[in-house]
Amino acid sequence: MIIRIRLFAGLREALNQHSLSLDVAEAATVGTALAQLAELYPKLPLTGLAYAINRQYVTLEATLQPNDELALIPPVSGG
């Protein structure tokens, strides 16, 4: 099934795009989708992120559905 992944900040800059599509297995979780991304883009910084499916914050164990939008949200810093 296809999901859409939204990228922000350093993730977006690392891939030079704000979103991408990913083909994941049925009943894939956020964690399995991240593992696939890590294989496809080994230099992508995937630690310390927050995750949201269709604008709802979730954990790595959350199950994805076809056409879901998975947002990968880096930590915010500043002062």
All heavy atoms as a GROMACS GRO file, in nm:
protein
  595
    1MET      N    1   0.085  -0.117   0.000
    1MET     CA    2   0.000   0.000   0.000
    1MET      C    3   0.090   0.123   0.000
    1MET      O    4   0.202   0.120   0.047
    1MET     CB    5  -0.093  -0.002   0.122
    1MET     CG    6  -0.025   0.023   0.253
    1MET     SD    7  -0.143   0.016   0.391
    1MET     CE    8  -0.026   0.024   0.525
    2ILE      N    9   0.036   0.230  -0.054
    2ILE     CA   10   0.113   0.354  -0.066
    2ILE      C   11   0.072   0.451   0.045
    2ILE      O   12  -0.046   0.471   0.071
    2ILE     CB   13   0.088   0.420  -0.203
    2ILE    CG1   14   0.124   0.325  -0.317
    2ILE    CG2   15   0.164   0.552  -0.214
    2ILE    CD1   16   0.270   0.292  -0.326
    3ILE      N   17   0.174   0.508   0.110
    3ILE     CA   18   0.151   0.616   0.205
    3ILE      C   19   0.231   0.738   0.158
    3ILE      O   20   0.325   0.725   0.080
    3ILE     CB   21   0.191   0.579   0.349
    3ILE    CG1   22   0.340   0.550   0.360
    3ILE    CG2   23   0.107   0.461   0.398
    3ILE    CD1   24   0.392   0.542   0.501
    4ARG      N   25   0.192   0.851   0.210
    4ARG     CA   26   0.265   0.975   0.179
    4ARG      C   27   0.341   1.016   0.304
    4ARG      O   28   0.285   1.011   0.414
    4ARG     CB   29   0.168   1.085   0.138
    4ARG     CG   30   0.237   1.213   0.102
    4ARG     CD   31   0.136   1.312   0.042
    4ARG     NE   32   0.202   1.438   0.024
    4ARG     CZ   33   0.156   1.553   0.071
    4ARG    NH1   34   0.044   1.557   0.137
    4ARG    NH2   35   0.222   1.664   0.051
    5ILE      N   36   0.465   1.053   0.288
    5ILE     CA   37   0.547   1.096   0.401
    5ILE      C   38   0.581   1.243   0.383
    5ILE      O   39   0.633   1.284   0.278
    5ILE     CB   40   0.675   1.011   0.411
    5ILE    CG1   41   0.636   0.866   0.436
    5ILE    CG2   42   0.766   1.064   0.521
    5ILE    CD1   43   0.751   0.771   0.448
    6ARG      N   44   0.549   1.322   0.485
    6ARG     CA   45   0.582   1.465   0.483
    6ARG      C   46   0.710   1.486   0.562
    6ARG      O   47   0.728   1.428   0.669
    6ARG     CB   48   0.470   1.548   0.544
    6ARG     CG   49   0.346   1.546   0.456
    6ARG     CD   50   0.250   1.653   0.488
    6ARG     NE   51   0.313   1.783   0.465
    6ARG     CZ   52   0.264   1.896   0.515
    6ARG    NH1   53   0.155   1.895   0.586
    6ARG    NH2   54   0.326   2.010   0.492
    7LEU      N   55   0.796   1.568   0.507
    7LEU     CA   56   0.927   1.594   0.567
    7LEU      C   57   0.935   1.740   0.607
    7LEU      O   58   0.886   1.828   0.535
    7LEU     CB   59   1.036   1.561   0.465
    7LEU     CG   60   1.032   1.421   0.406
    7LEU    CD1   61   1.125   1.412   0.285
    7LEU    CD2   62   1.070   1.318   0.510
    8PHE      N   63   1.002   1.765   0.718
    8PHE     CA   64   1.018   1.902   0.766
    8PHE      C   65   1.164   1.928   0.798
    8PHE      O   66   1.240   1.837   0.827
    8PHE     CB   67   0.933   1.924   0.892
    8PHE     CG   68   0.786   1.911   0.868
    8PHE    CD1   69   0.722   1.789   0.888
    8PHE    CD2   70   0.711   2.018   0.823
    8PHE    CE1   71   0.586   1.775   0.865
    8PHE    CE2   72   0.575   2.006   0.800
    8PHE     CZ   73   0.513   1.884   0.821
    9ALA      N   74   1.198   2.057   0.796
    9ALA     CA   75   1.329   2.108   0.839
    9ALA      C   76   1.445   2.029   0.777
    9ALA      O   77   1.453   2.018   0.656
    9ALA     CB   78   1.336   2.109   0.992
   10GLY      N   79   1.533   1.972   0.861
   10GLY     CA   80   1.652   1.904   0.812
   10GLY      C   81   1.621   1.783   0.725
   10GLY      O   82   1.698   1.751   0.633
   11LEU      N   83   1.509   1.717   0.752
   11LEU     CA   84   1.472   1.601   0.668
   11LEU      C   85   1.440   1.648   0.526
   11LEU      O   86   1.481   1.587   0.428
   11LEU     CB   87   1.352   1.527   0.729
   11LEU     CG   88   1.374   1.469   0.868
   11LEU    CD1   89   1.242   1.419   0.924
   11LEU    CD2   90   1.476   1.357   0.863
   12ARG      N   91   1.365   1.757   0.520
   12ARG     CA   92   1.329   1.812   0.388
   12ARG      C   93   1.454   1.858   0.314
   12ARG      O   94   1.471   1.832   0.195
   12ARG     CB   95   1.231   1.928   0.406
   12ARG     CG   96   1.193   1.994   0.275
   12ARG     CD   97   1.091   2.102   0.290
   12ARG     NE   98   1.129   2.196   0.393
   12ARG     CZ   99   1.043   2.267   0.466
   12ARG    NH1  100   0.914   2.255   0.445
   12ARG    NH2  101   1.085   2.350   0.557
   13GLU      N  102   1.544   1.922   0.386
   13GLU     CA  103   1.667   1.970   0.324
   13GLU      C  104   1.756   1.853   0.280
   13GLU      O  105   1.821   1.860   0.176
   13GLU     CB  106   1.742   2.060   0.421
   13GLU     CG  107   1.668   2.189   0.448
   13GLU     CD  108   1.726   2.267   0.563
   13GLU    OE1  109   1.835   2.233   0.613
   13GLU    OE2  110   1.660   2.364   0.606
   14ALA      N  111   1.760   1.746   0.359
   14ALA     CA  112   1.845   1.632   0.326
   14ALA      C  113   1.803   1.566   0.195
   14ALA      O  114   1.888   1.519   0.119
   14ALA     CB  115   1.843   1.530   0.440
   15LEU      N  116   1.673   1.562   0.169
   15LEU     CA  117   1.624   1.498   0.046
   15LEU      C  118   1.585   1.599  -0.060
   15LEU      O  119   1.545   1.560  -0.171
   15LEU     CB  120   1.506   1.408   0.078
   15LEU     CG  121   1.536   1.286   0.164
   15LEU    CD1  122   1.410   1.200   0.182
   15LEU    CD2  123   1.648   1.202   0.104
   16ASN      N  124   1.589   1.728  -0.024
   16ASN     CA  125   1.552   1.834  -0.117
   16ASN      C  126   1.411   1.815  -0.172
   16ASN      O  127   1.385   1.837  -0.291
   16ASN     CB  128   1.654   1.846  -0.230
   16ASN     CG  129   1.645   1.977  -0.302
   16ASN    OD1  130   1.605   2.078  -0.242
   16ASN    ND2  131   1.679   1.977  -0.429
   17GLN      N  132   1.321   1.772  -0.086
   17GLN     CA  133   1.180   1.759  -0.122
   17GLN      C  134   1.098   1.760   0.006
   17GLN      O  135   1.146   1.723   0.112
   17GLN     CB  136   1.152   1.632  -0.202
   17GLN     CG  137   1.192   1.502  -0.135
   17GLN     CD  138   1.186   1.384  -0.231
   17GLN    OE1  139   1.224   1.396  -0.346
   17GLN    NE2  140   1.137   1.273  -0.183
   18HIS      N  141   0.974   1.805  -0.003
   18HIS     CA  142   0.891   1.818   0.117
   18HIS      C  143   0.806   1.695   0.144
   18HIS      O  144   0.750   1.681   0.253
   18HIS     CB  145   0.804   1.944   0.110
   18HIS     CG  146   0.710   1.944  -0.006
   18HIS    ND1  147   0.589   1.883  -0.005
   18HIS    CD2  148   0.723   2.000  -0.129
   18HIS    CE1  149   0.530   1.900  -0.121
   18HIS    NE2  150   0.608   1.970  -0.199
   19SER      N  151   0.795   1.605   0.047
   19SER     CA  152   0.718   1.483   0.071
   19SER      C  153   0.763   1.376  -0.028
   19SER      O  154   0.830   1.404  -0.127
   19SER     CB  155   0.568   1.508   0.056
   19SER     OG  156   0.538   1.538  -0.078
   20LEU      N  157   0.725   1.254   0.004
   20LEU     CA  158   0.753   1.142  -0.085
   20LEU      C  159   0.649   1.034  -0.062
   20LEU      O  160   0.580   1.034   0.039
   20LEU     CB  161   0.895   1.088  -0.065
   20LEU     CG  162   0.932   1.040   0.075
   20LEU    CD1  163   0.911   0.891   0.088
   20LEU    CD2  164   1.078   1.072   0.102
   21SER      N  165   0.637   0.945  -0.156
   21SER     CA  166   0.548   0.830  -0.143
   21SER      C  167   0.632   0.708  -0.109
   21SER      O  168   0.745   0.695  -0.157
   21SER     CB  169   0.472   0.805  -0.273
   21SER     OG  170   0.386   0.913  -0.300
   22LEU      N  171   0.574   0.621  -0.027
   22LEU     CA  172   0.645   0.500   0.012
   22LEU      C  173   0.548   0.383   0.004
   22LEU      O  174   0.435   0.392   0.052
   22LEU     CB  175   0.699   0.515   0.155
   22LEU     CG  176   0.784   0.401   0.208
   22LEU    CD1  177   0.918   0.394   0.131
   22LEU    CD2  178   0.812   0.419   0.356
   23ASP      N  179   0.593   0.275  -0.058
   23ASP     CA  180   0.513   0.153  -0.068
   23ASP      C  181   0.549   0.065   0.052
   23ASP      O  182   0.662   0.018   0.063
   23ASP     CB  183   0.544   0.082  -0.199
   23ASP     CG  184   0.449  -0.034  -0.227
   23ASP    OD1  185   0.356  -0.056  -0.148
   23ASP    OD2  186   0.470  -0.100  -0.330
   24VAL      N  187   0.455   0.046   0.143
   24VAL     CA  188   0.478  -0.034   0.263
   24VAL      C  189   0.383  -0.154   0.263
   24VAL      O  190   0.281  -0.156   0.193
   24VAL     CB  191   0.458   0.048   0.392
   24VAL    CG1  192   0.557   0.163   0.399
   24VAL    CG2  193   0.316   0.101   0.403
   25ALA      N  194   0.415  -0.254   0.343
   25ALA     CA  195   0.331  -0.373   0.354
   25ALA      C  196   0.199  -0.340   0.424
   25ALA      O  197   0.190  -0.243   0.500
   25ALA     CB  198   0.405  -0.480   0.432
   26GLU      N  199   0.097  -0.420   0.397
   26GLU     CA  200  -0.029  -0.406   0.470
   26GLU      C  201  -0.001  -0.419   0.618
   26GLU      O  202   0.082  -0.498   0.660
   26GLU     CB  203  -0.129  -0.514   0.426
   26GLU     CG  204  -0.173  -0.502   0.282
   26GLU     CD  205  -0.259  -0.380   0.255
   26GLU    OE1  206  -0.338  -0.341   0.344
   26GLU    OE2  207  -0.245  -0.322   0.146
   27ALA      N  208  -0.070  -0.340   0.698
   27ALA     CA  209  -0.055  -0.340   0.843
   27ALA      C  210   0.085  -0.297   0.889
   27ALA      O  211   0.126  -0.328   1.000
   27ALA     CB  212  -0.091  -0.475   0.904
   28ALA      N  213   0.155  -0.223   0.805
   28ALA     CA  214   0.286  -0.170   0.844
   28ALA      C  215   0.266  -0.069   0.957
   28ALA      O  216   0.163  -0.004   0.968
   28ALA     CB  217   0.354  -0.103   0.726
   29THR      N  218   0.369  -0.056   1.039
   29THR     CA  219   0.366   0.043   1.146
   29THR      C  220   0.456   0.162   1.108
   29THR      O  221   0.532   0.154   1.012
   29THR     CB  222   0.416  -0.017   1.278
   29THR    OG1  223   0.554  -0.052   1.262
   29THR    CG2  224   0.335  -0.139   1.319
   30VAL      N  225   0.448   0.263   1.190
   30VAL     CA  226   0.538   0.377   1.170
   30VAL      C  227   0.683   0.328   1.178
   30VAL      O  228   0.767   0.366   1.098
   30VAL     CB  229   0.510   0.486   1.276
   30VAL    CG1  230   0.616   0.595   1.269
   30VAL    CG2  231   0.371   0.543   1.257
   31GLY      N  232   0.711   0.239   1.271
   31GLY     CA  233   0.846   0.186   1.286
   31GLY      C  234   0.894   0.111   1.163
   31GLY      O  235   1.009   0.129   1.122
   32THR      N  236   0.809   0.032   1.103
   32THR     CA  237   0.851  -0.041   0.983
   32THR      C  238   0.870   0.055   0.865
   32THR      O  239   0.959   0.036   0.783
   32THR     CB  240   0.755  -0.154   0.946
   32THR    OG1  241   0.624  -0.101   0.928
   32THR    CG2  242   0.754  -0.263   1.052
   33ALA      N  243   0.786   0.157   0.857
   33ALA     CA  244   0.804   0.257   0.750
   33ALA      C  245   0.937   0.330   0.768
   33ALA      O  246   1.009   0.354   0.671
   33ALA     CB  247   0.687   0.356   0.750
   34LEU      N  248   0.972   0.362   0.894
   34LEU     CA  249   1.101   0.428   0.918
   34LEU      C  250   1.217   0.338   0.882
   34LEU      O  251   1.319   0.383   0.831
   34LEU     CB  252   1.111   0.471   1.064
   34LEU     CG  253   1.026   0.590   1.104
   34LEU    CD1  254   1.049   0.624   1.251
   34LEU    CD2  255   1.054   0.711   1.018
   35ALA      N  256   1.203   0.208   0.910
   35ALA     CA  257   1.309   0.114   0.875
   35ALA      C  258   1.328   0.111   0.724
   35ALA      O  259   1.443   0.106   0.675
   35ALA     CB  260   1.276  -0.025   0.929
   36GLN      N  261   1.220   0.115   0.649
   36GLN     CA  262   1.231   0.120   0.503
   36GLN      C  263   1.299   0.248   0.457
   36GLN      O  264   1.385   0.246   0.369
   36GLN     CB  265   1.092   0.112   0.438
   36GLN     CG  266   1.035  -0.027   0.433
   36GLN     CD  267   0.905  -0.030   0.355
   36GLN    OE1  268   0.803  -0.060   0.412
   36GLN    NE2  269   0.911   0.003   0.228
   37LEU      N  270   1.262   0.359   0.518
   37LEU     CA  271   1.326   0.487   0.482
   37LEU      C  272   1.475   0.483   0.511
   37LEU      O  273   1.556   0.534   0.433
   37LEU     CB  274   1.263   0.602   0.559
   37LEU     CG  275   1.134   0.660   0.505
   37LEU    CD1  276   1.085   0.771   0.597
   37LEU    CD2  277   1.152   0.711   0.364
   38ALA      N  278   1.513   0.423   0.624
   38ALA     CA  279   1.654   0.414   0.660
   38ALA      C  280   1.733   0.333   0.558
   38ALA      O  281   1.848   0.363   0.529
   38ALA     CB  282   1.668   0.354   0.799
   39GLU      N  283   1.669   0.230   0.502
   39GLU     CA  284   1.736   0.151   0.399
   39GLU      C  285   1.749   0.230   0.269
   39GLU      O  286   1.852   0.225   0.202
   39GLU     CB  287   1.659   0.022   0.371
   39GLU     CG  288   1.678  -0.083   0.479
   39GLU     CD  289   1.616  -0.216   0.439
   39GLU    OE1  290   1.610  -0.247   0.319
   39GLU    OE2  291   1.572  -0.287   0.530
   40LEU      N  292   1.643   0.303   0.234
   40LEU     CA  293   1.644   0.380   0.109
   40LEU      C  294   1.735   0.503   0.118
   40LEU      O  295   1.798   0.541   0.020
   40LEU     CB  296   1.502   0.424   0.074
   40LEU     CG  297   1.406   0.315   0.034
   40LEU    CD1  298   1.264   0.370   0.026
   40LEU    CD2  299   1.446   0.257  -0.101
   41TYR      N  300   1.737   0.566   0.236
   41TYR     CA  301   1.812   0.691   0.254
   41TYR      C  302   1.896   0.679   0.381
   41TYR      O  303   1.860   0.734   0.486
   41TYR     CB  304   1.717   0.810   0.265
   41TYR     CG  305   1.618   0.818   0.152
   41TYR    CD1  306   1.486   0.776   0.168
   41TYR    CD2  307   1.656   0.867   0.028
   41TYR    CE1  308   1.394   0.784   0.065
   41TYR    CE2  309   1.566   0.875  -0.076
   41TYR     CZ  310   1.434   0.833  -0.057
   41TYR     OH  311   1.344   0.841  -0.160
   42PRO      N  312   2.008   0.607   0.375
   42PRO     CA  313   2.087   0.580   0.496
   42PRO      C  314   2.137   0.704   0.568
   42PRO      O  315   2.162   0.698   0.688
   42PRO     CB  316   2.204   0.496   0.444
   42PRO     CG  317   2.181   0.470   0.302
   42PRO     CD  318   2.063   0.546   0.256
   43LYS      N  319   2.152   0.815   0.501
   43LYS     CA  320   2.203   0.936   0.566
   43LYS      C  321   2.092   1.024   0.623
   43LYS      O  322   2.119   1.128   0.681
   43LYS     CB  323   2.288   1.016   0.467
   43LYS     CG  324   2.415   0.943   0.429
   43LYS     CD  325   2.502   1.025   0.340
   43LYS     CE  326   2.629   0.946   0.307
   43LYS     NZ  327   2.718   1.020   0.221
   44LEU      N  328   1.968   0.984   0.607
   44LEU     CA  329   1.856   1.063   0.658
   44LEU      C  330   1.852   1.054   0.811
   44LEU      O  331   1.848   0.944   0.866
   44LEU     CB  332   1.725   1.010   0.599
   44LEU     CG  333   1.603   1.100   0.606
   44LEU    CD1  334   1.627   1.230   0.530
   44LEU    CD2  335   1.484   1.028   0.548
   45PRO      N  336   1.855   1.168   0.881
   45PRO     CA  337   1.855   1.165   1.029
   45PRO      C  338   1.716   1.131   1.083
   45PRO      O  339   1.628   1.216   1.089
   45PRO     CB  340   1.898   1.307   1.065
   45PRO     CG  341   1.854   1.391   0.950
   45PRO     CD  342   1.862   1.304   0.828
   46LEU      N  343   1.698   1.008   1.125
   46LEU     CA  344   1.565   0.961   1.167
   46LEU      C  345   1.554   0.939   1.318
   46LEU      O  346   1.462   0.872   1.364
   46LEU     CB  347   1.530   0.831   1.093
   46LEU     CG  348   1.516   0.843   0.942
   46LEU    CD1  349   1.496   0.706   0.877
   46LEU    CD2  350   1.401   0.936   0.907
   47THR      N  351   1.643   0.997   1.395
   47THR     CA  352   1.635   0.981   1.541
   47THR      C  353   1.578   1.108   1.604
   47THR      O  354   1.590   1.218   1.549
   47THR     CB  355   1.775   0.953   1.601
   47THR    OG1  356   1.862   1.061   1.567
   47THR    CG2  357   1.831   0.822   1.548
   48GLY      N  358   1.514   1.089   1.718
   48GLY     CA  359   1.461   1.202   1.794
   48GLY      C  360   1.339   1.268   1.732
   48GLY      O  361   1.307   1.382   1.764
   49LEU      N  362   1.271   1.198   1.643
   49LEU     CA  363   1.156   1.256   1.573
   49LEU      C  364   1.026   1.234   1.649
   49LEU      O  365   1.014   1.142   1.729
   49LEU     CB  366   1.142   1.192   1.435
   49LEU     CG  367   1.260   1.201   1.340
   49LEU    CD1  368   1.233   1.121   1.214
   49LEU    CD2  369   1.291   1.346   1.306
   50ALA      N  370   0.930   1.318   1.620
   50ALA     CA  371   0.790   1.293   1.658
   50ALA      C  372   0.720   1.249   1.529
   50ALA      O  373   0.764   1.280   1.419
   50ALA     CB  374   0.726   1.418   1.714
   51TYR      N  375   0.610   1.176   1.545
   51TYR     CA  376   0.540   1.120   1.428
   51TYR      C  377   0.392   1.155   1.436
   51TYR      O  378   0.334   1.156   1.545
   51TYR     CB  379   0.553   0.967   1.426
   51TYR     CG  380   0.690   0.920   1.464
   51TYR    CD1  381   0.715   0.869   1.591
   51TYR    CD2  382   0.796   0.930   1.376
   51TYR    CE1  383   0.842   0.828   1.628
   51TYR    CE2  384   0.923   0.889   1.411
   51TYR     CZ  385   0.946   0.838   1.538
   51TYR     OH  386   1.071   0.800   1.574
   52ALA      N  387   0.334   1.180   1.322
   52ALA     CA  388   0.190   1.206   1.316
   52ALA      C  389   0.134   1.136   1.193
   52ALA      O  390   0.193   1.140   1.086
   52ALA     CB  391   0.162   1.355   1.310
   53ILE      N  392   0.021   1.071   1.214
   53ILE     CA  393  -0.053   1.013   1.102
   53ILE      C  394  -0.179   1.097   1.085
   53ILE      O  395  -0.258   1.112   1.179
   53ILE     CB  396  -0.091   0.865   1.127
   53ILE    CG1  397   0.034   0.779   1.142
   53ILE    CG2  398  -0.179   0.813   1.013
   53ILE    CD1  399   0.005   0.634   1.178
   54ASN      N  400  -0.194   1.153   0.966
   54ASN     CA  401  -0.310   1.236   0.936
   54ASN      C  402  -0.331   1.341   1.045
   54ASN      O  403  -0.443   1.362   1.094
   54ASN     CB  404  -0.434   1.150   0.914
   54ASN     CG  405  -0.413   1.050   0.803
   54ASN    OD1  406  -0.343   1.076   0.706
   54ASN    ND2  407  -0.472   0.932   0.818
   55ARG      N  408  -0.221   1.404   1.087
   55ARG     CA  409  -0.219   1.516   1.182
   55ARG      C  410  -0.250   1.477   1.326
   55ARG      O  411  -0.285   1.562   1.407
   55ARG     CB  412  -0.311   1.629   1.135
   55ARG     CG  413  -0.268   1.682   1.000
   55ARG     CD  414  -0.352   1.796   0.954
   55ARG     NE  415  -0.308   1.833   0.820
   55ARG     CZ  416  -0.314   1.955   0.774
   55ARG    NH1  417  -0.362   2.051   0.848
   55ARG    NH2  418  -0.272   1.981   0.653
   56GLN      N  419  -0.240   1.349   1.359
   56GLN     CA  420  -0.256   1.303   1.496
   56GLN      C  421  -0.124   1.242   1.541
   56GLN      O  422  -0.074   1.149   1.475
   56GLN     CB  423  -0.367   1.196   1.506
   56GLN     CG  424  -0.504   1.244   1.469
   56GLN     CD  425  -0.563   1.334   1.577
   56GLN    OE1  426  -0.541   1.313   1.695
   56GLN    NE2  427  -0.637   1.436   1.534
   57TYR      N  428  -0.070   1.292   1.652
   57TYR     CA  429   0.055   1.237   1.700
   57TYR      C  430   0.037   1.091   1.737
   57TYR      O  431  -0.066   1.052   1.796
   57TYR     CB  432   0.107   1.315   1.822
   57TYR     CG  433   0.168   1.447   1.784
   57TYR    CD1  434   0.096   1.565   1.799
   57TYR    CD2  435   0.296   1.454   1.731
   57TYR    CE1  436   0.152   1.687   1.762
   57TYR    CE2  437   0.353   1.574   1.694
   57TYR     CZ  438   0.280   1.690   1.710
   57TYR     OH  439   0.336   1.810   1.672
   58VAL      N  440   0.138   1.010   1.702
   58VAL     CA  441   0.132   0.865   1.725
   58VAL      C  442   0.269   0.816   1.771
   58VAL      O  443   0.366   0.891   1.772
   58VAL     CB  444   0.090   0.789   1.597
   58VAL    CG1  445  -0.051   0.826   1.554
   58VAL    CG2  446   0.190   0.813   1.485
   59THR      N  447   0.276   0.688   1.806
   59THR     CA  448   0.402   0.625   1.844
   59THR      C  449   0.452   0.537   1.728
   59THR      O  450   0.382   0.518   1.628
   59THR     CB  451   0.384   0.536   1.968
   59THR    OG1  452   0.297   0.428   1.933
   59THR    CG2  453   0.326   0.615   2.084
   60LEU      N  454   0.568   0.481   1.747
   60LEU     CA  455   0.625   0.393   1.644
   60LEU      C  456   0.539   0.270   1.617
   60LEU      O  457   0.546   0.211   1.510
   60LEU     CB  458   0.765   0.349   1.685
   60LEU     CG  459   0.875   0.454   1.677
   60LEU    CD1  460   1.002   0.402   1.741
   60LEU    CD2  461   0.901   0.494   1.534
   61GLU      N  462   0.457   0.232   1.713
   61GLU     CA  463   0.376   0.111   1.699
   61GLU      C  464   0.244   0.135   1.625
   61GLU      O  465   0.171   0.040   1.596
   61GLU     CB  466   0.344   0.052   1.838
   61GLU     CG  467   0.467   0.001   1.911
   61GLU     CD  468   0.550   0.112   1.974
   61GLU    OE1  469   0.495   0.221   2.002
   61GLU    OE2  470   0.672   0.093   1.992
   62ALA      N  471   0.213   0.258   1.592
   62ALA     CA  472   0.088   0.290   1.523
   62ALA      C  473   0.083   0.225   1.385
   62ALA      O  474   0.183   0.223   1.313
   62ALA     CB  475   0.071   0.440   1.510
   63THR      N  476  -0.031   0.171   1.350
   63THR     CA  477  -0.050   0.102   1.223
   63THR      C  478  -0.092   0.202   1.115
   63THR      O  479  -0.177   0.287   1.138
   63THR     CB  480  -0.157  -0.007   1.237
   63THR    OG1  481  -0.116  -0.096   1.342
   63THR    CG2  482  -0.172  -0.085   1.108
   64LEU      N  483  -0.032   0.186   0.999
   64LEU     CA  484  -0.064   0.271   0.884
   64LEU      C  485  -0.174   0.209   0.799
   64LEU      O  486  -0.187   0.087   0.792
   64LEU     CB  487   0.062   0.290   0.800
   64LEU     CG  488   0.174   0.367   0.870
   64LEU    CD1  489   0.308   0.339   0.803
   64LEU    CD2  490   0.144   0.515   0.869
   65GLN      N  491  -0.250   0.296   0.735
   65GLN     CA  492  -0.356   0.255   0.642
   65GLN      C  493  -0.324   0.311   0.504
   65GLN      O  494  -0.248   0.409   0.493
   65GLN     CB  495  -0.492   0.310   0.689
   65GLN     CG  496  -0.532   0.267   0.828
   65GLN     CD  497  -0.552   0.117   0.838
   65GLN    OE1  498  -0.610   0.056   0.748
   65GLN    NE2  499  -0.502   0.057   0.945
   66PRO      N  500  -0.380   0.252   0.399
   66PRO     CA  501  -0.355   0.305   0.264
   66PRO      C  502  -0.387   0.455   0.257
   66PRO      O  503  -0.486   0.501   0.315
   66PRO     CB  504  -0.450   0.225   0.176
   66PRO     CG  505  -0.473   0.099   0.251
   66PRO     CD  506  -0.469   0.136   0.396
   67ASN      N  507  -0.301   0.527   0.189
   67ASN     CA  508  -0.315   0.671   0.166
   67ASN      C  509  -0.296   0.757   0.290
   67ASN      O  510  -0.325   0.876   0.287
   67ASN     CB  511  -0.449   0.703   0.100
   67ASN     CG  512  -0.465   0.632  -0.031
   67ASN    OD1  513  -0.373   0.633  -0.113
   67ASN    ND2  514  -0.576   0.565  -0.049
   68ASP      N  515  -0.250   0.699   0.400
   68ASP     CA  516  -0.220   0.781   0.517
   68ASP      C  517  -0.108   0.879   0.486
   68ASP      O  518  -0.023   0.854   0.401
   68ASP     CB  519  -0.173   0.694   0.635
   68ASP     CG  520  -0.287   0.642   0.719
   68ASP    OD1  521  -0.402   0.688   0.700
   68ASP    OD2  522  -0.261   0.554   0.805
   69GLU      N  523  -0.110   0.989   0.559
   69GLU     CA  524  -0.001   1.086   0.553
   69GLU      C  525   0.077   1.074   0.684
   69GLU      O  526   0.023   1.099   0.790
   69GLU     CB  527  -0.053   1.227   0.537
   69GLU     CG  528   0.059   1.330   0.536
   69GLU     CD  529   0.006   1.470   0.535
   69GLU    OE1  530  -0.028   1.522   0.643
   69GLU    OE2  531  -0.003   1.527   0.425
   70LEU      N  532   0.202   1.033   0.674
   70LEU     CA  533   0.289   1.020   0.790
   70LEU      C  534   0.383   1.140   0.792
   70LEU      O  535   0.462   1.158   0.700
   70LEU     CB  536   0.369   0.890   0.783
   70LEU     CG  537   0.478   0.871   0.888
   70LEU    CD1  538   0.420   0.871   1.029
   70LEU    CD2  539   0.555   0.742   0.860
   71ALA      N  540   0.370   1.222   0.895
   71ALA     CA  541   0.459   1.338   0.910
   71ALA      C  542   0.573   1.301   1.003
   71ALA      O  543   0.550   1.244   1.110
   71ALA     CB  544   0.382   1.457   0.964
   72LEU      N  545   0.694   1.332   0.961
   72LEU     CA  546   0.814   1.311   1.043
   72LEU      C  547   0.857   1.448   1.092
   72LEU      O  548   0.900   1.533   1.014
   72LEU     CB  549   0.923   1.244   0.962
   72LEU     CG  550   0.884   1.112   0.896
   72LEU    CD1  551   1.002   1.055   0.818
   72LEU    CD2  552   0.835   1.012   0.999
   73ILE      N  553   0.848   1.468   1.223
   73ILE     CA  554   0.865   1.601   1.280
   73ILE      C  555   0.991   1.604   1.366
   73ILE      O  556   0.996   1.541   1.471
   73ILE     CB  557   0.741   1.637   1.364
   73ILE    CG1  558   0.616   1.620   1.278
   73ILE    CG2  559   0.754   1.778   1.420
   73ILE    CD1  560   0.488   1.605   1.356
   74PRO      N  561   1.092   1.677   1.320
   74PRO     CA  562   1.215   1.688   1.399
   74PRO      C  563   1.193   1.771   1.525
   74PRO      O  564   1.099   1.851   1.532
   74PRO     CB  565   1.313   1.759   1.305
   74PRO     CG  566   1.246   1.772   1.175
   74PRO     CD  567   1.101   1.746   1.194
   75PRO      N  568   1.282   1.755   1.623
   75PRO     CA  569   1.268   1.836   1.744
   75PRO      C  570   1.287   1.984   1.711
   75PRO      O  571   1.360   2.020   1.619
   75PRO     CB  572   1.379   1.784   1.835
   75PRO     CG  573   1.471   1.707   1.748
   75PRO     CD  574   1.396   1.666   1.626
   76VAL      N  575   1.220   2.068   1.786
   76VAL     CA  576   1.230   2.212   1.768
   76VAL      C  577   1.334   2.265   1.865
   76VAL      O  578   1.339   2.227   1.980
   76VAL     CB  579   1.094   2.279   1.794
   76VAL    CG1  580   1.106   2.430   1.783
   76VAL    CG2  581   0.990   2.226   1.698
   77SER      N  582   1.418   2.353   1.814
   77SER     CA  583   1.516   2.416   1.901
   77SER      C  584   1.518   2.566   1.872
   77SER      O  585   1.464   2.611   1.773
   77SER     CB  586   1.655   2.356   1.880
   77SER     OG  587   1.698   2.381   1.749
   78GLY      N  588   1.576   2.637   1.958
   78GLY     CA  589   1.582   2.780   1.938
   78GLY      C  590   1.597   2.849   2.070
   78GLY      O  591   1.612   2.787   2.173
   79GLY      N  592   1.591   2.974   2.069
   79GLY     CA  593   1.607   3.046   2.194
   79GLY      C  594   1.556   3.186   2.185
   79GLY      O  595   1.493   3.230   2.099
   0.00000   0.00000   0.00000
